[in-house]
Amino acid sequence: MEDPQNTTDYIFLVFVNIGNFIGIVYNIPQMWHTYRKKSTESISNTFLNLRIFCSIIWLTYSVYYSQWSLLISWASTFISSVFLWYYAYLGVNGKYRDWE
């Protein structure tokens, strides 16, 4: 008979991997939308600042406890947040600057 604890661990492992994959992928649409529209007007500065702060905390945690799947997920969130922050803060009124 199969150990219920092993079954539960396996189920949680599957969910964690699905969650990490979604955590990596969910950032792509917003980054693409921002790049394509050349605008960050609809993104809250408070949201971006909190998301960056939260990412730093989770990155620190995942490195300290050697949780590499979490590290990958939160690193992608951190990178996408910095990307959006860059265009939100360096843009003129939340829009890209004319770099030409």
C-alpha positions in Angstrom: 0.0 0.0 0.0 1.2 3.5 -0.9 2.2 5.9 1.9 -0.3 8.8 2.0 2.5 11.2 3.0 4.4 10.4 -0.1 1.3 10.9 -2.2 0.7 14.3 -0.5 4.3 15.3 -1.1 4.0 14.4 -4.7 0.8 16.3 -5.2 2.3 19.4 -3.5 5.5 19.1 -5.7 3.3 19.1 -8.8 1.4 22.2 -7.6 4.6 24.0 -6.7 6.0 23.3 -10.2 2.9 24.5 -11.8 2.8 27.6 -9.7 6.5 28.3 -10.5 5.8 28.0 -14.2 2.9 30.3 -14.0 5.0 32.7 -11.8 7.5 32.9 -14.6 5.1 33.1 -17.5 2.5 35.6 -16.1 5.0 38.5 -16.3 5.5 38.2 -20.0 2.1 39.6 -21.2 2.5 42.8 -19.1 6.1 43.3 -20.3 5.1 42.8 -23.9 2.1 45.1 -23.6 4.3 47.9 -22.0 6.9 47.5 -24.7 4.4 47.4 -27.5 2.2 50.3 -26.3 5.2 52.4 -25.1 3.2 53.3 -22.0 3.1 52.4 -18.3 0.2 54.8 -17.4 -2.0 52.0 -16.2 0.6 50.6 -13.8 0.6 51.8 -10.2 3.9 53.0 -8.9 3.0 51.7 -5.4 2.3 48.3 -7.0 5.7 48.3 -8.7 7.6 49.4 -5.6 5.9 46.8 -3.4 6.4 44.1 -6.0 10.2 44.8 -6.2 10.5 44.9 -2.4 8.6 41.6 -2.1 10.7 40.0 -4.8 13.9 41.0 -2.9 12.6 39.4 0.3 11.6 36.2 -1.6 14.9 36.1 -3.4 16.8 36.4 -0.2 14.7 33.6 1.4 15.1 31.3 -1.6 18.9 31.7 -1.7 19.2 31.3 2.1 17.2 28.1 2.1 18.4 26.9 -1.3 14.9 26.8 -2.8 16.0 27.0 -6.4 12.6 26.7 -7.9 11.4 29.7 -5.9 14.5 31.6 -6.9 13.8 31.1 -10.6 10.2 32.2 -10.1 10.9 35.3 -8.0 13.9 36.2 -10.2 11.6 36.4 -13.2 9.2 38.5 -11.2 12.0 40.8 -10.0 13.4 41.2 -13.5 10.0 42.0 -15.0 9.2 44.5 -12.2 12.5 46.3 -12.7 11.8 46.4 -16.5 8.4 48.0 -15.8 9.8 50.3 -13.1 12.5 51.5 -15.5 10.0 52.6 -18.1 7.6 54.0 -15.6 10.2 56.1 -13.8 12.5 57.1 -16.6 9.6 57.8 -19.0 8.0 61.2 -19.3 4.6 61.1 -17.5 4.7 57.3 -17.5 5.5 57.0 -21.2 8.7 56.1 -22.9 11.1 58.9 -23.6 12.0 59.6 -27.2 15.5 58.1 -27.2 16.3 59.2 -30.7 
